[in-house]
């Protein structure tokens, strides 16, 4: 019996491309919304938030169906680290996935600047951040809970007992719902690569980065992902019953 599988290099390239697509389409919708409205505002209406959340959700759905059969379509270090912590992926592969995802996020953010020019940087390049009255603990909790929900859904749909062929839809639905709730709080980044990529590209183009907030996002997202993996293993574990 022969089993066919993509090479690690192919998987890493798929993760790079998928994360670049996610950042370009999802994060890119933020400066585009601001440009189209021509108001110079920095906050969004519920309609704006819905459009941005929809862009992120559709990017995730499309990418899952496109590269899911190649790499699993993690496109999120929080997902990869949770899978590594539960033994679903080896540590060597996980390290490669995370590096590919972060590089893809940088490429996606750079592509936004390439298309929109300096306006994208001036408008914040879709960098996720929080402002008063949101406190640091609230921001941490928001990103941790949002990432937990997202990664928990991912674990559910990749469970071999789950219906096959539809993984992209529930993940996309989760992204949309979480973004609507948490978007006004922290921007609902939910993804260390998505948090890091636009920040780095913006800094390279001369915009003062929000480095002080980045550890809050990264720490919360990794924590939420790891908790989701542990929680799903606890809830989804099956036992053998003698009959």
BELVEN-V289348 format. One record per residue. N is the residue number from 1. RES is the residue in three letters. OMEGA is omega in degrees with one decimal (none if undefined). D_FIRST is the distance of its C-alpha to the first C-alpha in Angstrom with 1 decimal. Layout:
BEGIN
n res omega d_first
N RES OMEGA D_FIRST
N RES OMEGA D_FIRST
END
This chain:
BEGIN
n res omega d_first
1 UNK -177.8 0.0
2 UNK 178.6 3.8
3 UNK 178.9 6.7
4 UNK -178.9 10.0
5 UNK 175.4 13.3
6 UNK 178.4 16.9
7 UNK 178.1 18.6
8 UNK 179.2 21.3
9 UNK 177.7 24.0
10 UNK 179.4 22.8
11 UNK 179.6 22.9
12 UNK 177.8 26.3
13 UNK 177.7 27.6
14 UNK 178.4 26.6
15 UNK 176.7 28.4
16 UNK -178.2 31.4
17 UNK -178.3 31.7
18 UNK 179.4 31.2
19 UNK 176.1 33.8
20 UNK 176.9 36.1
21 UNK -178.4 35.9
22 UNK -178.2 36.7
23 UNK -178.6 39.7
24 UNK -176.2 41.0
25 UNK -177.7 40.9
26 UNK 179.7 41.7
27 UNK -179.9 44.0
28 UNK 179.7 45.5
29 UNK -177.7 46.7
30 UNK 176.9 49.1
31 UNK 178.1 51.3
32 UNK 177.9 51.0
33 UNK 179.5 52.5
34 UNK 179.4 55.3
35 UNK -177.9 56.0
36 UNK -177.9 56.2
37 UNK 175.1 58.6
38 UNK -178.9 60.8
39 UNK -177.7 62.4
40 UNK -178.2 61.7
41 UNK 178.4 60.7
42 UNK 176.7 58.2
43 UNK -174.8 57.4
44 UNK 170.7 55.6
45 UNK 178.4 56.5
46 UNK 177.7 54.2
47 UNK 176.4 53.5
48 UNK -178.4 52.6
49 UNK 179.1 50.3
50 UNK 178.9 48.6
51 UNK -179.4 47.9
52 UNK 178.2 46.5
53 UNK 179.3 44.3
54 UNK 178.6 43.0
55 UNK 177.2 42.2
56 UNK -177.4 40.2
57 UNK -179.0 38.4
58 UNK 176.2 37.6
59 UNK 178.7 36.4
60 UNK -179.6 34.0
61 UNK -178.4 32.7
62 UNK -177.3 32.2
63 UNK 177.9 30.5
64 UNK -179.7 28.0
65 UNK -176.9 27.0
66 UNK -175.0 26.9
67 UNK -179.5 24.9
68 UNK -178.7 23.5
69 UNK 179.1 20.0
70 UNK -174.0 20.4
71 UNK -172.0 22.1
72 UNK 178.2 22.8
73 UNK 174.2 26.3
74 UNK -177.5 28.2
75 UNK -176.2 31.1
76 UNK 179.6 33.1
77 UNK 178.6 33.4
78 UNK 176.3 34.4
79 UNK -178.3 31.0
80 UNK -178.7 29.2
81 UNK 177.0 31.4
82 UNK 177.8 31.0
83 UNK 178.1 27.2
84 UNK -178.9 27.5
85 UNK 179.5 30.1
86 UNK 174.9 27.9
87 UNK -178.0 24.9
88 UNK 178.0 22.8
89 UNK -179.3 22.9
90 UNK -177.4 23.6
91 UNK 179.7 27.2
92 UNK 178.3 26.6
93 UNK -178.8 24.7
94 UNK 178.6 27.4
95 UNK 177.6 30.2
96 UNK 178.5 28.8
97 UNK -177.2 28.5
98 UNK 178.5 32.1
99 UNK 179.5 33.4
100 UNK 179.8 31.7
101 UNK 179.3 33.1
102 UNK 177.2 36.6
103 UNK 177.9 36.6
104 UNK 178.4 35.6
105 UNK 176.6 38.4
106 UNK 179.3 40.9
107 UNK 178.9 39.8
108 UNK 178.4 40.1
109 UNK 177.7 43.5
110 UNK 178.5 44.6
111 UNK 176.6 43.7
112 UNK 178.4 45.9
113 UNK 178.9 48.8
114 UNK -178.9 48.0
115 UNK -173.8 48.4
116 UNK 179.9 51.2
117 UNK -175.7 53.0
118 UNK 178.1 55.2
119 UNK -178.6 55.8
120 UNK 179.3 52.4
121 UNK -179.7 53.3
122 UNK -179.1 56.8
123 UNK 173.4 55.5
124 UNK 177.6 53.2
125 UNK 176.6 49.9
126 UNK 179.8 48.5
127 UNK 177.4 48.7
128 UNK 179.3 48.2
129 UNK 177.5 51.3
130 UNK -180.0 53.6
131 UNK 177.0 57.4
132 UNK 15.1 60.2
133 UNK 178.5 60.4
134 UNK 179.7 56.7
135 UNK 178.4 56.7
136 UNK 177.9 54.2
137 UNK 178.8 53.1
138 UNK 178.7 52.8
139 UNK 178.4 50.7
140 UNK -179.6 48.4
141 UNK -179.1 48.1
142 UNK -178.7 47.4
143 UNK 179.3 44.6
144 UNK -179.5 43.1
145 UNK 179.2 43.2
146 UNK 179.3 42.0
147 UNK 176.7 39.0
148 UNK 179.9 38.3
149 UNK -178.3 38.2
150 UNK -177.3 36.0
151 UNK 176.3 33.4
152 UNK 176.7 33.6
153 UNK 178.2 32.8
154 UNK 179.1 29.8
155 UNK 179.9 28.4
156 UNK -175.3 29.0
157 UNK 178.4 27.3
158 UNK 174.2 24.1
159 UNK -176.3 23.9
160 UNK 177.3 20.9
161 UNK -178.8 23.5
162 UNK 176.0 25.5
163 UNK -176.6 25.5
164 UNK 173.1 23.0
165 UNK -175.8 24.1
166 UNK -172.8 27.6
167 UNK -176.3 27.4
168 UNK -174.8 29.8
169 UNK 179.3 32.6
170 UNK 177.3 33.4
171 UNK 177.2 33.1
172 UNK 177.5 35.5
173 UNK -180.0 37.8
174 UNK 178.9 37.9
175 UNK -179.1 38.8
176 UNK -176.7 41.6
177 UNK -179.9 43.1
178 UNK -178.9 43.1
179 UNK 179.1 44.6
180 UNK -177.7 47.4
181 UNK -172.5 48.3
182 UNK 179.5 48.0
183 UNK -179.8 48.7
184 UNK -176.5 52.5
185 UNK -176.2 52.0
186 UNK -173.2 49.7
187 UNK 177.6 48.2
188 UNK -179.4 45.0
189 UNK 172.5 43.0
190 UNK -169.0 40.3
191 UNK -178.7 38.4
192 UNK 179.4 39.3
193 UNK 178.3 38.2
194 UNK 177.8 40.2
195 UNK -172.5 43.2
196 UNK -173.2 43.0
197 UNK 179.5 42.4
198 UNK 179.0 45.5
199 UNK -179.5 47.6
200 UNK -178.8 46.7
201 UNK 178.3 47.3
202 UNK 178.8 50.5
203 UNK 178.8 51.8
204 UNK 179.0 51.1
205 UNK 170.6 53.2
206 UNK 179.4 56.1
207 UNK -179.6 55.9
208 UNK -177.1 56.6
209 UNK 176.7 53.4
210 UNK -175.6 53.2
211 UNK -176.8 51.7
212 UNK -179.6 53.4
213 UNK -174.7 51.4
214 UNK 178.4 48.0
215 UNK 178.0 47.4
216 UNK 179.7 48.1
217 UNK -175.8 45.4
218 UNK 180.0 42.8
219 UNK -179.2 43.6
220 UNK -177.8 43.6
221 UNK 178.2 40.4
222 UNK 178.5 38.4
223 UNK 179.4 40.1
224 UNK 178.8 39.4
225 UNK -180.0 35.7
226 UNK 177.5 35.4
227 UNK 179.1 37.4
228 UNK 178.4 35.2
229 UNK 178.4 32.0
230 UNK -177.7 33.8
231 UNK -179.1 35.4
232 UNK 177.3 32.2
233 UNK 179.9 30.5
234 UNK -177.7 33.7
235 UNK -172.4 33.9
236 UNK -178.1 30.3
237 UNK 179.8 29.3
238 UNK 177.4 28.4
239 UNK 178.3 29.3
240 UNK -178.4 28.1
241 UNK 177.6 30.8
242 UNK 179.0 31.1
243 UNK none 32.0
END
